[in-house]
């Protein structure tokens, strides 16, 4: 049995990765690891053979290595789990950065695992950007915690660029071949989980096993109301440390209220994002043979 992974799951983060990890953990024919972060090392070329020493001994029919932030193209100096502290909230205008070439990560994976399959999850860009923003909002400067400020950060610009999904899919299709790349919109998981997982298992050449609702793990993230409460508190100059002290109170209000003022993304910002991604989503939908507009993707 080939000891190397059958598949690499590259993300996107906040697009169903927690739900899929839970399924991988329950499926009797799957083992998974989270060592694929290795492909994002800055000095990958010097250390590339070390990747195989990180892998576990093969004990299942299907071995999936994963890291949900690979799709965005982060580069890092050390092998450690990606987390909130890796998000660069410096402002792009004063701290210029270079977007990772879209072919870099897939080329690295193919270099070490030429026969592997690739799993990619997508999420409509509006919801995806909103979720990423809310996740780091409390770490932003007290007077710059609005969504449009987030888009001006290095992290914001990096995510805006990654939202052109057709570019990423084209890179993986070209390097691995279309038949070796499985693309799963998060919205398909939400609308018909069983059907989506059946398709995934077929792609991986394993039997489908049910995913009981009682066992499903979902990262719901912070709510829109919570984000608005943080915005309001920020008007009083509360820094991240003080906001964390207020976290229990914010959580109580969050659970009891249903709405709070204006939306997180303004109508003007929404129209700009829709215009920005319309052409990309049209191409992505054609590549996948799916009408993405049914899931809220702008066209």
Residue, then its C-alpha position, 0 to 999 in steps of 0.5 A: x500500500x502506498x504510504x503517501x496521501x491519496x488526497x490533499x485538502x487545501x481549503x478554503x478556510x471557513x468554507x466547511x473544513x471543520x465539518x469535513x474534518x469531523x466526517x474524515x474522523x468518523x469514516x472507517x476508511x479514512x485517516x487524516x493528518x494536518x501536515x500539508x501546511x508544509x507546502x507553505x514553507x518559505x524555504x520549501x525547496x531546502x526542506x521538501x524531503x522532510x515532508x515524508x517524515x511528518x506523515x503517519x504510518x498508513x492504516x486506512x484505505x484513504x489517507x488525506x493530508x490537509x491544511x485549509x489555509x493552503x488555498x489562499x497561498x499564505x507563506x510561513x517560516x515555520x511548521x506550525x498550525x495556522x491560526x488567528x495570530x498568522x493573520x497580518x492586519x497591517x495596512x497594505x498601503x504602508x506595508x506592501x506585500x506580494x501575492x503568492x503566485x497562484x501556481x506555487x502551492x499546487x506545483x509544490x504538492x505535485x512535485x512531492x505527490x504527483x499522483x495525489x488527488x486534490x479537494x477544494x471547498x468554496x464559499x460565496x465570496x460575500x459570506x466568506x469575506x464577512x466570516x473572515x472579517x468577523x473572526x479577526x475584528x477584535x484584533x483590529x485597531x479600535x477606530x478601524x474595526x469596520x469591514x472596509x478597513x479590513x479590506x485595506x489590510x494585508x489580510x484583506x487584500x490577500x483574501x480579495x485576491x484569493x476570491x477569484x476562484x477561477x484562477x485557483x481552479x485553473x492552476x490545479x486543473x492544469x497541474x493535476x488534471x481535471x479528473x483529480x480535482x474535486x471542487x465542493x461549494x460549501x453551499x452544497x454541503x449545507x443544502x444536501x450533505x448526504x449527496x455531497x458526501x456521496x460524491x466526495x466518497x466516489x471521488x476518493x474511491x471509498x464507500x459512503x458512510x452516513x454522517x449522523x447529525x449528532x456527530x456533525x461538527x460545525x464551526x459557526x464562528x462569531x455572529x453578525x450581531x456580535x460583530x456589530x456590538x464590537x463595532x459599537x464598543x470600539x467607538x469608546x476606544x476599547x482595545x482588544x484586551x478590554x473587549x475580551x473582558x466584555x466577551x461574556x456580556x457580548x455573548x449574552x446579548x448576542x444570544x438574546x437579540x435578533x438584530x442590531x442596526x445596519x448590516x456588517x457589509x454596506x450596500x455600496x460595499x456589497x455592490x462593489x464586491x458583486x461587480x468585482x467577482x461577477x466575471x470570475x464566478x461566471x467562469x468558475x460556474x462554467x468550469x464546474x458545470x454548476x449554476x453558482x448563482x443558486x448559492x448566492x454567488x454573484x454573476 
